Amino acid sequence: MRITRRSVLKGSVAAAAATTSFSYFSRKTFAQDGPIKIGAIDDASGDFAAAVIPKTQGAQLAVDEINAAGGVLGRQLQLIHYDGQSDVRRHQEFAQRAILEDQVNVLMAGYTSSEREAARAVAVKNKTIFWHNNQGEGGIADNYSFFTGPIPEQQILPGVEYMVKKYGKKIYVLAADYGFGQVSAQWVQASAGMNGAEIVGLEFIPLGNSEFSSSIANIQKAKPDFLFLLLVGSNQSQYFPQAQAAGLKYPSISSVNLQQGYEHKLFAPPTLENLYVPAPFLEELAETNPSAKKFVSAIRAKYPDMTYVNECARCAYIAVNLMSLAWAKAGTTDTDAVIEALQSGISFDGPDGKVMLDPATHHLMMQMRMAQVQADHSVKFVAELGEVKPWWLSSLGVDLTKKKESRQYLPTDDPNLAKYLK
């Protein structure tokens, strides 16, 4: 399947167009004596709920800790949660309600890129600070948008290089068939070319699909050295037990599975054996990392029934803390002043160590690690990938401290990547 810029951007353009009837604020004004409001549109139901519920819990933990320490600017924080229901339309509707009716000071929303763009379009239109708090396909350069999850130059590029060196040059890709999966697949293709590797199969799987027999047959026929999996949601996670039942033994790597969907806790061993994940945080990091241990202990004390403390919980926790630091630094909740504070090189000692918000790109510099699922579904950290800066947008000349932008760059916009996508 040939990926085109037009097909990738189609969903985002539609979401943006749907916001044209919304009111527009030239400058947001909030009451200065009430709570500082954080709007969170998180999927508490539907296909993505398992991955997203911990995100809400991470945000609430941060709010409770900050309030217990006295709040920010003499005010308490209030988390206003809306169930996105794993539905793009609900994200758009709740974004409108959060900003125009509840007048939140910041909006945090979206698991999938489609959900993210539906909510983000409303936030940007109304000059509201927006955070996306999980791993994504990257490339967004926008004055009002900020990101706590890892992006392709922090996951896919080092991940493909690692797997090619360890297992070989034949790669089979299974990707969710929407913006995130399509753009991420482009990054895998480009990474393969950069490492002299070959894509021997590329399939896009519709969201909600739970049947993988034909894909498994195609993989067996192609005989790859390893798989790159970009599967999203509880339905697509059914690939793992079906592959195990079919005797598929190829090693695999993912920039989204495990760290978000914690499939190694949902399926019996050895279903996910030899799945590799480049990530800043997994709950198992608490076994060796004091910062992770402190975070996991705190969130489990508050939510003892959590199945798994995933990367989404970490991302939301960091976002709330960074916003609080920015409000304090700015001395106000005024949007322009807070953005200036966020662009000051602000940092936070988070669950996986120190993170720094890159002023030029609004993405995080973070410590990346390569994790491997063992036969018993324990997780072993097999390589330190180092502290990785979000460098790609900067390489294209993006610097949001000097020039405001509002667009998403794609691999096809970079000649160094585009030459491998023909």
C-alpha positions as CSV (number, residue, x, y, z in Angstrom):
1,M,0.0,0.0,0.0
2,R,1.4,3.4,-1.0
3,I,1.1,6.0,1.8
4,T,0.3,9.5,0.5
5,R,0.5,12.8,2.3
6,R,-3.2,13.4,1.3
7,S,-4.4,10.2,3.0
8,V,-2.5,10.8,6.2
9,L,-3.8,14.3,6.6
10,K,-7.4,13.7,5.6
11,G,-8.5,12.9,9.1
12,S,-6.8,15.9,10.6
13,V,-8.2,18.3,8.0
14,A,-11.7,17.0,8.6
15,A,-11.3,17.4,12.4
16,A,-10.1,21.0,12.0
17,A,-12.9,21.8,9.5
18,A,-15.5,20.6,12.0
19,T,-14.4,23.3,14.5
20,T,-15.2,26.3,12.3
21,S,-18.5,27.0,14.0
22,F,-16.9,27.2,17.5
23,S,-16.5,30.6,19.2
24,Y,-13.0,32.2,19.1
25,F,-11.3,33.9,22.1
26,S,-8.7,36.5,21.3
27,R,-7.4,36.0,24.9
28,K,-8.6,33.7,27.5
29,T,-9.6,35.3,30.9
30,F,-10.1,33.2,34.0
31,A,-11.2,33.9,37.5
32,Q,-8.1,34.4,39.7
33,D,-9.6,33.2,43.0
34,G,-11.0,29.8,42.1
35,P,-9.3,26.5,41.2
36,I,-7.0,26.2,38.3
37,K,-8.8,23.8,36.0
38,I,-7.2,21.0,34.1
39,G,-9.5,19.4,31.5
40,A,-8.7,15.7,30.7
41,I,-10.6,13.9,27.9
42,D,-9.5,10.3,28.6
43,D,-11.2,7.1,27.4
44,A,-12.7,5.4,30.4
45,S,-14.8,3.1,28.1
46,G,-14.4,1.6,24.7
47,D,-11.6,0.0,22.8
48,F,-8.8,2.1,24.2
49,A,-9.9,2.3,27.9
50,A,-7.4,-0.3,29.2
51,A,-4.5,1.9,28.1
52,V,-6.0,5.2,28.9
53,I,-7.5,4.8,32.4
54,P,-4.0,4.8,34.0
55,K,-3.5,8.2,32.3
56,T,-6.3,9.7,34.2
57,Q,-5.0,8.2,37.4
58,G,-1.5,9.6,36.8
59,A,-3.0,13.1,36.3
60,Q,-5.1,12.8,39.4
61,L,-2.1,11.7,41.5
62,A,-0.1,14.7,40.4
63,V,-3.1,17.0,41.2
64,D,-3.5,15.5,44.7
65,E,0.3,15.8,45.4
66,I,0.5,19.4,44.3
67,N,-2.7,20.4,46.2
68,A,-1.4,18.7,49.4
69,A,1.8,20.8,49.0
70,G,-0.2,24.0,48.9
71,G,-1.4,24.2,45.2
72,V,-0.1,26.7,42.7
73,L,-0.2,30.5,43.0
74,G,-2.2,30.1,46.2
75,R,-4.9,28.1,44.3
76,Q,-5.9,24.4,44.2
77,L,-5.8,22.4,41.0
78,Q,-9.0,20.8,39.8
79,L,-9.0,17.9,37.3
80,I,-12.2,17.8,35.2
81,H,-12.5,14.4,33.5
82,Y,-14.6,13.6,30.5
83,D,-14.9,10.1,29.2
84,G,-13.9,10.2,25.5
85,Q,-15.5,6.8,25.0
86,S,-12.8,5.8,22.4
87,D,-14.8,8.0,20.0
88,V,-13.3,10.9,18.0
89,R,-16.6,12.8,17.9
90,R,-16.8,12.7,21.7
91,H,-13.3,14.2,21.9
92,Q,-14.4,17.1,19.8
93,E,-17.6,17.7,21.7
94,F,-15.9,17.5,25.1
95,A,-13.1,19.8,24.0
96,Q,-15.7,22.4,23.1
97,R,-17.4,21.9,26.5
98,A,-14.2,22.0,28.4
99,I,-12.9,25.2,26.8
100,L,-16.1,27.2,26.1
101,E,-18.3,26.2,29.1
102,D,-16.0,24.9,31.9
103,Q,-13.2,27.3,30.8
104,V,-10.4,25.0,31.7
105,N,-6.9,26.6,31.9
106,V,-5.4,23.7,30.0
107,L,-6.7,20.7,28.0
108,M,-5.1,17.3,28.0
109,A,-6.7,14.9,25.5
110,G,-6.5,12.0,23.0
111,Y,-5.1,8.5,22.9
112,T,-5.2,7.9,19.2
113,S,-3.9,10.6,16.8
114,S,-7.5,10.9,15.5
115,E,-8.8,11.7,19.0
116,R,-5.9,14.0,19.6
117,E,-6.5,16.0,16.5
118,A,-10.2,16.3,17.1
119,A,-9.6,17.9,20.5
120,R,-6.4,19.7,19.6
121,A,-8.1,21.6,16.8
122,V,-10.6,23.0,19.2
123,A,-7.9,24.0,21.7
124,V,-5.7,25.7,19.1
125,K,-8.7,27.5,17.6
126,N,-9.4,29.0,21.1
127,K,-5.8,29.6,22.0
128,T,-5.8,27.1,24.8
129,I,-2.7,25.2,25.9
130,F,-3.0,21.5,24.9
131,W,-1.1,18.4,26.0
132,H,-1.0,15.0,24.4
133,N,0.2,12.5,27.0
134,N,1.2,9.3,25.3
135,Q,3.5,8.1,22.6
136,G,2.8,9.4,19.1
137,E,3.9,9.7,15.5
138,G,5.6,13.1,16.1
139,G,6.0,16.0,13.7
140,I,3.6,18.5,15.2
141,A,4.9,22.0,15.5
142,D,2.4,24.3,17.2
143,N,2.5,27.2,19.5
144,Y,-0.2,25.9,21.8
145,S,0.6,22.1,21.7
146,F,2.9,20.2,24.0
147,F,3.8,16.5,24.2
148,T,5.1,14.2,27.0
149,G,5.3,10.9,25.1
150,P,8.2,9.6,23.0
151,I,8.3,10.2,19.3
152,P,9.9,8.4,16.3
153,E,13.4,9.7,16.6
154,Q,13.4,8.5,20.2
155,Q,11.8,5.0,19.4
156,I,11.6,3.9,15.8
157,L,15.0,5.1,14.6
158,P,17.1,3.5,17.4
159,G,14.7,0.6,17.6
160,V,15.1,-0.5,14.0
161,E,18.8,0.0,14.2
162,Y,19.0,-2.2,17.3
163,M,16.8,-5.0,15.7
164,V,18.6,-5.0,12.4
165,K,22.0,-5.5,14.1
166,K,20.6,-8.2,16.4
167,Y,18.3,-10.2,14.0
168,G,18.7,-9.2,10.4
169,K,17.5,-7.0,7.6
170,K,14.1,-8.4,6.6
171,I,11.2,-6.6,8.3
172,Y,7.5,-7.2,8.3
173,V,5.2,-4.3,9.5
174,L,1.7,-4.5,10.9
175,A,0.3,-1.1,11.6
176,A,-3.1,0.3,12.6
177,D,-4.8,1.9,9.6
178,Y,-5.1,5.6,10.6
179,G,-2.9,8.6,10.9
180,F,-0.6,7.3,13.7
181,G,-0.1,3.9,12.0
182,Q,0.4,5.3,8.6
183,V,3.0,7.9,9.6
184,S,4.8,5.5,12.0
185,A,5.0,3.0,9.1
186,Q,6.7,5.7,7.0
187,W,9.3,6.1,9.8
188,V,9.9,2.3,9.9
189,Q,10.4,2.3,6.1
190,A,12.8,5.2,6.3
191,S,14.7,3.6,9.2
192,A,14.9,0.4,7.3
193,G,16.5,2.2,4.3
194,M,18.9,4.0,6.6
195,N,20.1,0.6,7.9
196,G,20.3,-1.2,4.6
197,A,17.2,-3.3,5.5
198,E,14.2,-4.3,3.5
199,I,10.4,-4.2,4.2
200,V,9.2,-7.6,3.1
201,G,5.6,-7.0,4.1
202,L,3.5,-4.0,5.1
203,E,-0.2,-4.3,6.2
204,F,-2.5,-1.7,7.6
205,I,-5.1,-3.1,10.0
206,P,-8.4,-1.3,10.5
207,L,-9.1,-0.1,14.0
208,G,-11.3,-2.5,15.9
209,N,-10.1,-5.5,13.8
210,S,-9.5,-8.6,16.0
211,E,-8.9,-11.2,13.3
212,F,-5.4,-11.9,12.2
213,S,-5.3,-15.3,10.4
214,S,-4.6,-13.9,7.0
215,S,-1.9,-11.6,8.3
216,I,-0.3,-14.5,10.2
217,A,-0.3,-16.5,7.0
218,N,1.3,-13.7,5.1
219,I,4.1,-13.3,7.7
220,Q,4.8,-17.0,7.6
221,K,5.1,-16.8,3.8
222,A,7.4,-13.8,3.9
223,K,9.8,-15.3,6.5
224,P,11.0,-11.9,8.0
225,D,13.9,-11.6,10.5
226,F,11.6,-9.6,12.8
227,L,8.3,-7.8,12.9
228,F,7.6,-4.2,13.6
229,L,4.1,-3.9,15.3
230,L,2.1,-0.8,15.5
231,L,-1.2,-2.2,16.8
232,V,-3.6,-0.1,18.8
233,G,-6.5,-0.9,21.2
234,S,-7.8,-4.0,22.9
235,N,-9.2,-5.5,19.7
236,Q,-5.9,-5.3,17.7
237,S,-4.0,-6.8,20.7
238,Q,-5.7,-10.1,19.8
239,Y,-2.9,-10.5,17.3
240,F,-0.7,-11.7,20.1
241,P,-2.6,-14.8,21.3
242,Q,-3.5,-15.7,17.7
243,A,0.2,-15.5,16.6
244,Q,1.1,-17.6,19.6
245,A,-1.5,-20.2,18.7
246,A,-0.3,-20.3,15.1
247,G,3.3,-21.0,16.3
248,L,4.7,-17.7,15.0
249,K,8.0,-17.3,16.7
250,Y,9.6,-14.3,15.1
251,P,11.0,-11.6,17.4
252,S,9.2,-8.3,17.2
253,I,9.5,-4.7,18.3
254,S,6.8,-2.1,18.9
255,S,6.8,1.6,19.7
256,V,3.2,1.4,21.1
257,N,2.4,-2.1,22.5
258,L,3.3,-3.2,26.0
259,Q,4.2,0.3,27.3
260,Q,0.6,1.4,26.8
261,G,-1.6,-1.7,26.4
262,Y,0.5,-3.9,28.9
263,E,-0.4,-7.0,26.9
264,H,2.2,-9.0,28.9
265,K,-0.2,-8.7,31.9
266,L,-3.3,-9.6,29.9
267,F,-2.2,-12.7,28.1
268,A,-0.6,-15.9,29.5
269,P,3.1,-16.5,29.0
270,P,4.9,-17.0,26.7
271,T,2.6,-15.1,24.3
272,L,4.7,-11.9,24.1
273,E,8.1,-13.6,24.4
274,N,10.8,-11.6,22.5
275,L,8.8,-8.5,22.1
276,Y,11.1,-5.5,22.3
277,V,10.0,-2.0,23.3
278,P,12.0,1.2,23.2
279,A,10.5,3.3,26.0
280,P,11.3,5.8,28.8
281,F,9.1,4.1,31.3
282,L,7.6,0.7,32.1
283,E,6.4,-0.3,35.6
284,E,9.2,-2.8,35.8
285,L,11.7,0.1,35.9
286,A,10.7,0.4,39.5
287,E,12.7,-2.7,40.3
288,T,16.0,-0.8,39.7
289,N,15.2,2.9,39.4
290,P,14.5,4.9,42.6
291,S,12.4,7.5,40.8
292,A,10.2,4.9,39.2
293,K,9.8,3.0,42.5
294,K,8.6,6.2,44.2
295,F,6.1,6.9,41.5
296,V,4.8,3.3,41.2
297,S,4.5,3.1,45.0
298,A,2.5,6.4,45.2
299,I,0.1,5.6,42.4
300,R,-0.5,2.0,43.6
301,A,-1.2,3.4,47.1
302,K,-3.9,5.6,45.6
303,Y,-5.2,3.0,43.1
304,P,-4.4,-0.5,44.5
305,D,-6.4,-2.3,41.9
306,M,-4.4,-0.9,38.9
307,T,-3.6,-3.8,36.5
308,Y,-0.4,-2.0,35.4
309,V,1.3,1.3,35.8
310,N,1.8,2.1,32.1
311,E,3.6,4.9,30.2
312,C,0.4,6.9,29.8
313,A,0.2,7.3,33.6
314,R,3.8,8.6,33.6
315,C,3.1,11.0,30.8
316,A,0.0,12.6,32.4
317,Y,1.8,12.9,35.7
318,I,4.7,14.7,34.1
319,A,2.3,17.0,32.1
320,V,0.5,18.2,35.2
321,N,3.7,18.8,37.0
322,L,5.2,20.7,34.1
323,M,2.1,22.9,33.8
324,S,2.3,23.6,37.6
325,L,5.9,24.6,37.3
326,A,5.1,26.9,34.4
327,W,2.1,28.5,36.2
328,A,4.4,29.2,39.2
329,K,7.2,30.5,37.0
330,A,4.9,32.8,35.1
331,G,3.2,34.0,38.2
332,T,-0.1,33.8,36.4
333,T,-2.4,31.5,34.4
334,D,-2.4,33.9,31.4
335,T,-1.8,31.7,28.3
336,D,0.9,33.7,26.6
337,A,2.9,34.1,29.8
338,V,2.6,30.4,30.6
339,I,3.8,29.4,27.1
340,E,6.8,31.6,27.6
341,A,7.5,29.8,30.9
342,L,7.1,26.4,29.2
343,Q,9.6,27.5,26.6
344,S,12.2,28.5,29.1
345,G,13.9,25.1,29.3
346,I,11.7,23.9,32.1
347,S,12.5,20.5,33.5
348,F,11.1,18.0,36.0
349,D,12.4,15.0,37.9
350,G,9.8,12.5,36.8
351,P,9.1,8.8,37.2
352,D,11.9,7.8,34.8
353,G,14.4,10.5,35.8
354,K,14.8,14.1,34.7
355,V,12.9,15.2,31.6
356,M,13.3,18.6,29.9
357,L,10.8,20.3,27.7
358,D,12.6,21.3,24.5
359,P,11.7,25.0,23.9
360,A,12.0,24.8,20.2
361,T,9.7,21.8,19.6
362,H,7.5,21.4,22.7
363,H,8.5,17.8,23.0
364,L,10.4,16.1,25.9
365,M,14.1,15.2,26.0
366,M,14.1,11.8,27.9
367,Q,16.1,8.8,28.8
368,M,15.2,5.9,26.5
369,R,15.7,2.2,27.3
370,M,15.2,-1.0,25.3
371,A,13.0,-3.6,27.1
372,Q,12.6,-7.2,26.2
373,V,9.7,-9.5,27.3
374,Q,11.0,-12.8,28.6
375,A,9.3,-16.2,28.3
376,D,7.7,-15.8,31.7
377,H,6.5,-12.3,30.8
378,S,9.0,-10.6,33.0
379,V,10.6,-7.6,31.5
380,K,14.4,-7.2,31.1
381,F,16.0,-3.9,30.2
382,V,18.6,-5.0,27.7
383,A,20.1,-1.7,26.5
384,E,20.3,2.0,27.5
385,L,19.6,4.1,24.5
386,G,20.7,7.3,26.2
387,E,19.1,10.7,26.8
388,V,17.5,11.4,23.4
389,K,16.5,14.9,22.4
390,P,13.5,15.5,20.1
391,W,15.8,16.7,17.3
392,W,13.9,16.0,14.1
393,L,11.7,19.1,13.9
394,S,14.8,21.2,14.7
395,S,16.6,19.6,11.8
396,L,13.8,20.9,9.6
397,G,14.3,24.5,10.9
398,V,11.5,24.5,13.5
399,D,12.0,26.8,16.5
400,L,8.7,27.8,18.1
401,T,10.5,30.3,20.4
402,K,11.3,32.3,17.3
403,K,8.5,31.5,14.8
404,K,5.0,30.4,15.6
405,E,3.7,27.5,13.5
406,S,0.7,25.3,13.4
407,R,1.3,22.2,11.2
408,Q,2.3,18.6,11.3
409,Y,5.5,17.7,9.4
410,L,5.7,14.2,7.8
411,P,8.7,12.1,6.8
412,T,8.0,13.1,3.2
413,D,8.9,16.7,4.2
414,D,12.4,15.6,5.0
415,P,14.6,14.7,1.9
416,N,16.8,12.5,4.1
417,L,13.8,10.3,4.9
418,A,11.7,10.8,1.8
419,K,14.3,9.1,-0.5
420,Y,13.5,5.8,1.2
421,L,9.7,6.1,0.7
422,K,9.5,6.1,-3.0
